[in-house]
């Protein structure tokens, strides 16, 4: 992993945590995700005339990824509805990197070297610390924790699917544009079917915030997909989840959730893991 790739993934982590915070900020989660996924469709459609169509071998990955992303949206909405942002977001994101490491080894034949594996392990230790700190001093809400863990499994699944798909596409921009279109139509369609004529009234007050979230979401994943064409999947997954630290900071600043010394220590472990992964590159 080169410094340029690492910088792109870290920027993706910041933008990813930001759009998730926007989604959490909108009280009606279906409204928030309708605006964000619908905005992604509009961005994807606008980009299609200017990007190359993904190569044929990429299309099975695109279709499966779209289905997994839809499940991801449903589970993420549920975890945000049931739990605090500072709890749900770290668990969902922190549970993914180790699963990605296993799936990438099995399906993409990418077995990390010693330095990369050490970096992934240290980073995951830091991410776990942030996740557990989000649970301190309270009775565990197993429904919220279960939804967040299930969200993490979908994250791991689409990370590997898209990593393999974007490499087969020969057009990272074309891949992300078509993915936004394919995955983004279901949530707005469900919103319209449920609310009929009342959908516009519910969406209008949050339209600006929702479309900002959409732009951040597309930018975050485009950066990750580009990085996946330049480096192995598992280290990118671990590095991308530094968004957990950003999410914890956002939770403390905007949602009045505690950050605390353990999260600072966890952030230090994450930085150490990043250094080991860069050493491997």
GIVEN-V653305 format. One record per backbone hydrogen bond with DSSP energy under -1.0 kcal/mol. NH is the residue of the N-H (numbers start at 1). CO is the residue of the C=O. E is the energy in kcal/mol with one decimal. If there is no record, write none. Layout:
BEGIN
{{NH	CO	E} {NH	CO	E}}
END
This chain:
BEGIN
{{6	2	-2.6} {7	3	-2.5} {8	4	-2.1} {9	5	-2.3} {10	6	-2.5} {11	7	-2.4} {12	8	-2.1} {13	9	-2.0} {14	10	-1.8} {15	11	-2.3} {16	12	-2.5} {17	13	-2.4} {18	14	-1.8} {19	15	-2.1} {20	16	-2.1} {21	17	-2.0} {22	18	-2.0} {23	19	-2.3} {24	20	-2.1} {25	21	-2.0} {26	22	-1.5} {32	28	-2.3} {33	29	-2.6} {34	30	-2.0} {35	31	-2.2} {36	32	-2.2} {37	33	-2.5} {38	34	-2.3} {39	35	-2.4} {40	36	-1.7} {41	37	-1.8} {42	38	-2.0} {43	39	-2.4} {44	40	-2.6} {45	41	-2.8} {46	42	-2.3} {47	43	-1.6} {48	44	-1.5} {50	47	-2.0} {51	48	-1.1} {55	169	-1.9} {58	55	-1.9} {59	56	-1.6} {62	58	-2.2} {63	59	-2.5} {64	60	-2.2} {65	61	-2.8} {66	62	-2.4} {67	63	-1.6} {68	64	-2.3} {69	65	-2.9} {70	66	-1.8} {71	67	-1.8} {72	68	-2.4} {73	69	-2.7} {74	70	-2.2} {75	71	-2.5} {76	72	-2.9} {77	73	-2.6} {78	74	-1.7} {79	75	-2.6} {80	76	-2.4} {81	77	-1.9} {82	78	-2.0} {83	79	-2.3} {88	84	-3.2} {89	85	-2.1} {91	87	-1.6} {92	88	-2.5} {93	89	-2.5} {94	90	-3.0} {95	91	-1.5} {96	93	-1.0} {100	96	-2.5} {101	97	-2.2} {102	98	-1.8} {103	99	-2.8} {104	100	-3.2} {105	101	-1.5} {106	102	-2.0} {107	103	-3.1} {108	104	-1.2} {110	104	-1.9} {117	113	-2.9} {118	114	-2.3} {119	115	-2.4} {120	116	-2.6} {121	117	-2.5} {122	118	-2.7} {123	119	-2.5} {124	120	-2.7} {125	121	-2.0} {126	122	-2.0} {127	123	-2.7} {128	124	-2.7} {129	125	-1.9} {130	126	-1.9} {131	127	-2.2} {132	128	-2.9} {133	129	-2.0} {134	130	-1.3} {135	132	-1.5} {138	135	-1.0} {142	140	-1.0} {145	141	-2.6} {146	142	-2.7} {147	143	-2.1} {148	144	-2.2} {149	145	-2.6} {150	146	-2.4} {151	147	-2.0} {152	148	-2.0} {153	149	-1.7} {154	150	-1.8} {155	151	-2.1} {156	152	-2.3} {157	153	-2.2} {158	154	-2.7} {159	155	-2.0} {160	156	-1.7} {161	157	-2.4} {162	158	-2.7} {163	159	-1.9} {164	160	-2.1} {165	161	-2.5} {166	162	-3.0} {168	164	-1.4} {169	165	-1.1} {175	171	-2.7} {176	172	-2.4} {177	173	-2.2} {178	174	-2.3} {179	175	-2.4} {180	176	-2.4} {181	177	-1.7} {182	178	-2.7} {183	179	-2.7} {184	180	-1.4} {189	185	-1.8} {190	186	-2.5} {191	187	-2.5} {192	188	-2.6} {193	189	-2.3} {194	190	-2.2} {195	191	-2.5} {196	192	-2.8} {198	195	-2.3} {199	196	-1.5} {202	198	-1.6} {203	199	-2.3} {204	200	-2.4} {206	203	-1.4} {207	204	-1.4} {210	206	-2.9} {211	207	-2.6} {212	208	-1.7} {213	209	-2.0} {214	210	-2.0} {215	211	-2.2} {216	212	-2.3} {217	213	-2.4} {218	214	-2.5} {219	215	-2.3} {220	216	-2.6} {221	217	-2.2} {222	218	-2.4} {223	219	-2.1} {224	220	-1.7} {225	221	-2.8} {226	222	-2.3} {227	223	-2.2} {228	224	-2.1} {229	226	-1.2} {230	227	-1.8} {231	227	-1.3} {236	232	-1.2} {237	233	-2.5} {238	234	-2.3} {239	235	-2.6} {240	236	-2.9} {241	237	-1.4} {242	239	-1.8} {243	240	-1.7} {244	241	-2.2} {246	242	-1.4} {247	243	-3.3} {248	244	-2.7} {249	245	-2.2} {250	246	-2.6} {251	247	-2.7} {252	248	-2.0} {253	249	-2.6} {254	250	-3.0} {255	251	-1.0} {257	251	-2.3} {264	260	-1.3} {265	261	-2.5} {266	262	-2.4} {267	263	-2.3} {268	264	-1.9} {269	265	-2.0} {270	266	-2.2} {271	267	-2.3} {272	268	-2.2} {273	269	-2.5} {274	270	-2.4} {275	271	-2.2} {276	272	-1.9} {277	273	-2.2} {278	274	-2.4} {279	275	-2.0} {280	276	-1.8} {281	277	-1.3}}
END
